Amino acid sequence: MSWHLKERLQKIVAAEQGTLVYAPGSRQPMALVYPNTYHVGMSNLGMHIIYEQINSRGDTACERLFLPDKKTLDEYIRTNTPLLTLENQLPLYEFPLIAVAVSFEMDYFNLLAILMTGKVPVLATDRGDGDPLVIIGGPCATFNPEPLADFVDACIIGEGEEVIQDFLDSYYDSRQQGLPREELLLRLAQIEGVYVPRFYQPVYADDGIIERYERHPAVPATKVRRRYIKDLGKYPAQTVIVTSDTEFKDMYLIEVARGCGRHCRFCMAGYCFRNPRVRPLAQIAEGVEKAKMFQAKVGLMGASISDYPEIDKLCQLIINEGLTMSVASLRADSLTPGLVEALAASGHKTVTLAPEAGSERMRRVINKGITDEHLYQAIAAATTAGIPHVRLYIMVGLPGESDQDVEAIIEMVHRVKEHMESLGNKAMVTVSINPFIPKPFTPFQWLPMASMEKVSSSLKYIQTILKKRKGVEVLIEQPKEAYIQSVLARGDRRLGQVLLTAAANGGVKGWKQALKVHKVNEEFYLYRPRGEAEVLPWDNLSMGFDTAYLLAEYHQAQAEKYTPPCSAGCKRCGVCQE
């Protein structure tokens, strides 16, 4: 074991505030893993929330582990040292429980690398009674954990604050009774919001499509329903550990709302975390007081901060405390003067808006509900407040996109620039463009992805035209990773073998070769329209609404019809009938 590696981890902990370190043996140990770097993982508010929930029990000590940087990882391998946790620098394989927060498909490769280097049996079928139980949670676990099914023992479906308590209660009780691994997992599978993949085996037809799932007779006959917190006020969601080594340096994160009721048809978060819930202003104010103690900027988190009902009061509260603020997301149609002025007073020089598409026709298809006039009004408000720069988020390859819709992106950017100049604003417009990826539990889950050739051509064309315009910057996500994400987002269990081979051969760079080795055709996942009655990989899970609702929304998209946001008393999707 390398002393230098332990010393590095000790230095990280020494630079943190709020870390909870318990002497080994004083509590039941549990590892909380984020399959990316410390810098990225500690920027994830969900990690803070679950860390606090686990430690608050009194019987469990949660220790964090992140993917080391390449140089450090090489040292682990060279010295044959298993990956070590932060708090007490303990080997990962010694933890009876390993929980992994999975937020992004591209982190699947990192998850396997962590298990390998942590000396944990990678395949769930290779783990015996004395081996760790590996569970996953987070957005990817919620909407489609199937590509990871071979590697995990259980999946937390939905929001974790309450289900993690139920899970640990059942786990400790089962351990006390001395139940063998299979019986323990069967017991965990009875908990609402816990999915144990080994008890749901896919049966494939000759054409490669899933014919059905065969369930273990002892698991519930209904789909595994996602868990969600009905009363957010019971669970404050704020920064727990303060560190300067994050994406949001010197920022104290506070969740103001969860879920979204805007019904954007491309957005998985809007469906899997429905219905929208807001936190009481008084609770957020308590978080602002804590931010003041740390002399930190307040980072407001939520699907759309500008939709928070008391946003102007909250902004005034932050400014009156002598603090600055930042926000996770804004909508052009709900931006208030108070919010813009608070951002300007906090030193912001860029307003970020997401029209998602250039033409209003395409925005009707995806139910974005933003018009060019909304953009102009938001930009005018920002300019008046002293925020000159504008960033626009756009997608290409959306369902039904035509050449005219691609042209409309260019025309929209020109109009935005002209509008800014008419206001006397000569600042930069940054256009960030990404390929559209169809996601599970959205109205577009049945659709093929646009061809890589078409998307690449559109991206290149937009970039070529707009780079001629002074004061416009175009940032493009290269399509290669987006297409791997797309395969994994709607993939099934057969991708497990591909992931395992790729992870053993350099991760993402080993992907193409791994597909060839296992004779897996990625076009089956990318470009094949799914039948409306087809059994989809995620069909064992329920987000609180049924397929008929998603199909109705898909038909609304085809007709370019508007679906209004969630409102009090609405029952149309079924979530609020729970």
N, C-alpha and C positions, 0 to 999 in steps of 0.2 A: 504493500500500500504506500502511496506517495504522500509524504508529509506536506509537500508544496501544495497539493490539491486541497488538503484539509485547511491549510493556512489561508488559501485564497477564499474559501467559503466562509471562514471565520471573519475575514476582513469585510466581506459583503454584509454579514449580519451585524457587525460592529457599526456599520455606517447607516443602519436602519433605525427607525423609531417606531415602536408599537409591536415589535416582534415578540412572540410568546415562545419561550424556550423552557421545556420541562426536563428534569433529569430523567435519563433513560430508566425505565422500570417503574416510574412513579405513576404513569398512566398507560393506557393501551395505545400502542403506536399506530399511526396511519400516515401514509405518504400521500401528498397532494402534488400531482405532476402537471406541469404545463409543457406541452411538446414543442416549445420554441425557446428562444433565449430568455434570460432573466429580464432583459430590457423590454422585450415584448410582453412577456407573461405578467410582470408586475404593473403593466399598463391596463390589464384586464380587470375590471371591477368585479366580475364574477368570481375571480380567484380570491379576492379580499373577502367577499361575502361568505363563501363556503369555508374558508380558513377560520373565520370568526365563528361560524355556526358549529363547526366541529369542535373547536377548542372550548366553546361555551358550555359543552355538556358536563365537564368536570371529570369524565372518565377517559377522555381521548386526547392524545397529544398529536397535533397535526404538524408534520414537517414537510416543507416544500422541496421540490426538485425541478430544475429546468434543464433544457438542452444546453450543454456547454458549447462555447464557440469552438471552431475547428481545431485551433491550436491546443486548447484544453482537452478536448475530446481525444485528440491524438495522444496526449500524455496519459489519459486514463487507459487507453488501449496499450500503449507502450509499457506501462508499469503493471498491467494486468489488474488495475484497480477497478472494482465495480463502481458505478455511479453512486455518489454520496449525496445525502440530503443537506440542506442548508443549516438547519437549527442545531443538530448534534453530529453532523458529518457521519451518518450511519449508512451502510450499504443498502441499496434499494431492495435487494432480494430478502433482506431480513424483516421487512415489513409484512405483516399478515394481510394488510389491506392496502391496495394501491388504487387511488382514484385519479383519473386523468380528465382534465377539462379540455374538450376538443371543440375548437371554434372554427377551424378552417380545414378544408379538405387537404391542402398541401402539407398540413402537419401530420397526416397519417404516416408518411415516411419517417418523420421524426419520432413518432410514438414507437414504432417498431425498433428504431435505432436505440431508443432509451431502454426498452425492455432487453434488447440484446446486450448492450453495454452494462446494464444493471444486473445482468446474470439472472434474469427472471425467465423461466420457460416461456417462449414466445407464443406457442400455440396453447389455447385453453385446454385442449384434450391431453396435453403433456403434463399438466399440473395435477399433482396429487394432494392428499390431505395436508401435507406439510408445506405446500407452496402458497404463495400469495394469491389472494382473490383480486383480480383486476377488474375495476368498474370504470365506465366512462360516463360523462355527463356533458352538458353544454349544447349549443345549437346543432352540431353535426350528429351527436348522439340522439337528439330529439327527432330530427326529421328523417334520417336514414342511416342507422348504424350498421347496415348489412355488410358493406365492404370490410368492416372491422370485426365481424361476428366471430371469425376463427380465433381472434386474439383476446377477446374479452369474456369475462364470466357473467357480467350483468351490465345493463345500461340504465341510466336514470333518464327518464323521458319527461321533459318539461323543466319547470323551475325547481331548484334544488333545496330551498330553505327548509321546507317541511319534510320532504321525502327522505332527505339524508338522515333525519332524526329517526324516522320509522325504520329505515334500512339498518342503522346501527343498533337500534334496540333489538331488532329481530336477529341480527348477526351475533350480537353478544349472548343473547339468550340461547341461540342454537349452539354456539361454541361451549357454553356452560353445560348444555345437555350432552355434549360430545357427539353431535350429529356428524356423520361423514359428509364429505363435500357435496355429493349429489343431493342428499336430503336437505342440506343447508340451502343449496341453490333453489330447490323446489319450494322451500319455505319463503325465500326471498321473492320468488316469482308470484307469490300471492299478494304482495304489496302493490297498491295502485301506483302506477308510474314506474314500476321496475320491470324491465324486459330482459329475460334470460335467453339469449339466442339458441342455445343448445336444445331447448325444449320446443323449438319451432323449426322443423326441417323442410327446406324447399324441395319440391318435386318438379323436375323440368320436363317439358314436352320435347319432342324431337326437333322442333324449330328453335330450341333454346329459351323459349318463353316459360316463365313459371306457371305451372299448371295449378298448383295448390301448395299450401303449407300443411304438413302433418304435425299436429300438436301432441305433446305429452298429455296423457289423459288427466294428469293431476294439476295442470295449470288451468286458470280460469278460461271459460269458453268464450268470453268476450275479448275484444281487442284491448290492448294495453293503453289505457287513457293517460294522456299527459297530465302532469300535475301543474297547477298554477296557483299563485298566491292571491286569494280574493281580497284580503285586506293588507295592502302594502305597509300600512302604518305600523303593523306588528313587527316589521323587519327593516330597520334602517339599513340602507345600502350606501355605505360611504367608505372612503379609504380607511383601511385598517393599519397598514404598514406604510410609513412615509419613507420614500427613498428618492434620491435625485437621479437614479439610473433607470429612468423610464421614458417612454415616448412623450409623456406629459410631465416634463421635469418641473419639480417644485409646485405641483398642482394637487389640490385636495379634491378628489372626485366625489360627487354627490348625485345619486340617481333621483331625478324628479318625477319620472313617470316610467311605466313599463308597458310594452305592447303598443299597438297602433291600430286605430280604427279607420284609417283612410282608404283601405281596400285597393291599394296599388297591386295590380294583378301579377306582377313579377316578383313581389317581395315575400320571401319565405317568413321573415320575422313578423310581418303583418298578419299571417295566418297561424303560425305555430304559437305565437304569444298573445293571441287575442283572448280576452277583450282588453281594450286600453284601460289602464288604471293610473291615477295620479296620487302622489304623496301629499299629505297635509303640509301647508306652508310652514306651520310651527315646527314640524319635524325637520324640514330642510333648513330652517333657521338655526336649529341646534347644530347641524352640520357646518353651517357658515361660521358659527362660534368656534368650532374645533379648527376650522381652516385658519381662523385668526390666531389661534394659539401657535400654529406652526408657521405663521406668516406666509401662507401659501396662497396661490391663485386658486379661485374656486372653479372647478370644472363641472359643468352641469351635464348630466348624462341622460339620454332618453332617445326614443325613436324620432321625435320632432320637438325640440325644446320650445320652439315658438308657439306650439299648440298648448303649452301649459296654461291653464285658465288664469293664473295669477302671476304671469310672467313679469309684468311691469312692476308689481309690488316686490317680487323676489329680486329683480335687478336693482331696484332702489335700495333694498335692504343690504345687498352686497356692497354697493357703492358707499352707502352711509357708514358702513363698518370700516371704510378705508381700504377695502380689498379690491382686487381686480378679478375678472372672470373670463371664462371661455365656454363655448358650447359645443356639443357633439354634432348637432344637426339643426338645420333651419328649413322652413318652407317659405317660399316666396310669397304665398298667399296669406300667411299668418304672421308675418314680420311686423312688430310694433315699433313705433318711434322710441319707446322706452328701452327696448332690447337693443336696438341699433346704437343708441346713445351710450348705453352701458358698455357695449363692446368697444366703441370708439374710446371711451374713457379708460378702458383697460388696455389700450395700446394696439388694438387690432387694426391691421391695415388691409385685410382682405375679407370680403363677404363671400361665403360659399353657398351656392344655390344648385339645386339638382332638378332641372327640367326633364332630364333623362332622355328626351327625344327632341329633335329639331322641329318637327311639324306638329301642329295641334291635332292632326288626324291620328298620328302615332300615340300622342298623349291620351287621346280618347280610348284607343285600343288598350293601353296599359292602365287606364283609369287614374292617370296622374293628377288630373284636375288643376294643372298649372297652365296659365295662358301667357303669351308674350307680354301682355299688359301687366300681369303680376310681376314678371321679371323687371320690367321697366320701373315700376313703383318701388320695388325693393332696392334696386340699384340707386334710384334717386334718393331714397331715404338714407342709404349707406353713404352716398357721396356728400349729402348735406351734413351728416354727422361727422364726416372726416375719415371715412373708410373708403379709400380710392380704388383698390384693386378688387377684381371680381374673378372668382373661380366657378366654372360650370362643370357639373358632372353629366356625362352623356353615355348612352349605350348604343352600340350598333349590333345589327343582327336580330333585332326585335321581331316578334311574330308579325308576318305580313309586311315587313319593311320593303319598300321599293326604292329604285334609284332616285326617285323624286324626294323620298324621305331622307336619303343621304344628302342630297343637295340642300334640303331644308336645314340640316345641321349647319352647313357653311353659311347659308343665308341668315340664320338666326344669330350666329356669332358676329357677322357683319353688322346686323341691325343693333345688337347689343353695344358694339363698339361705337357705332354712330350715335346711339342714345347717350352713351357716356360723354362723348365729345360735345354733344349739344348742351350738356350740363357743365362744360368747361373741365371735364375730367379726362386727362390724357394718360391715365394709369393703365396697367397691364390687365388683359383678359387671359386667364389661363383656362384652357379647355382640357379636361381630363376625360379620356374616352376608353371605355372597356367593352369587350364583347359580352353580349347578353348570354347568361347561362340559365336554362330552364331548371327549376328547383321542385323537389317534392312538395306536396301539400299546397300547391298554387294552381290557379286555373291553367297554367301553361305546362303542367307536369307531363302531359301526354305528347308534347310537341317535339319535333327534332330540333337540334341546334342548327343554326345557319352554318353553311360549309365554311371551313377554314379559308378556302380560296376566296370566297366572296367577302368574308369579314376582313381578311388581310388586304384585299383590293380596296375596300371602302376606307379602311384606316389609312392606307397609303395615299389615297386620293384626297381625303380630307386634310391630311398633313401637308401634302404638296401645295394645295390651294391656299390654305390659311397661313403658311409660313411666309407668303408674299405680303401679308397684311402686317403693317408695322403695329407693334403693341399687342400682338396676339401670340401666345405660346401654346403649343399643343403637346400634351403628354399622353402617350399611348401605352397601354398594357399589351405586351407582346402576346399574340394569341396562343402560343404553345402551352403555357401553364393553364390558361383558361379552358383549353380542351381537355387537359388532364382532370381539372376540377369538375368539368361537366360529366366525364365518365364516372368519377367517384361519387358525385352528388346523387346520381340516379342509378348507381351500380348495384349489383347483387353480390352474393357470397362468393361467386366464382372469382371475383377480383382479389380475394384474400391471398391466393397463391401468387398472383402477379405482384401484389404489394410486397410480399415476403421476399420474393426473388429480387425485386428492384431494391428493396432496403439493404439486402446483402451485397448489392453491387453499386453502391453509391447513391441510392435514393432516387430522386427525380431523374437524374441522368441515366439510370438503369431501366427506366419505365418502358421505352420502346422495345428493348431487347427482351424484357420480361414478358411482354405481350406475345412476342414471337415464340419464346420458349414454351409458353403454356397454350399456344394456338388460340389466343383470345382476340377476337376481332373488335376493336374499339368502335368501329362504325355501327355495330349492333347497339351500342349504348348512346352514340352521338346522334345518328341520323335516321333512326328508325322511329316513325310515328307509333305511339302506343295506342292500342285499341281501348275504347272507352270502358269495356268490360274486362280488360286485362288485369290479371293479378300482378300488382306492382310489388317491388321488393319491400316496400315499407307498409304493406297492407296489414301487418299485424298491429299497427299503431293507430291511435285515434287522437286527433287534435281537438275533438269536441264537436266537429261538424262532419257531415257525411259527404260522400262522393258526388251526390246529386247537386249539392250546393256549388261545388267547384266546377262541375260541368255547366251549370247555369251561368256561372261567371265567365266561363270560357266562351259560351255562346253570346253573352253580352259583349265580350271583347270583339268577336267576329262581326257583330252588328255595330261596333263602335259606340255602344251605349254606356251611359254614365251610371255608376252605382254610388249612391250617397254614403258618407261616412257613418260609422256606428252612432247611434243616438239612444237616449234613455228609453227603455221599454221595447227596443227593437229585438226581434226573435228570429230574424230571417236566416242567419247562418246556423243557429242552434247552440252556439257556445253559451249564451246567456240563459238557456233553459236548464243549465246544470244546477 
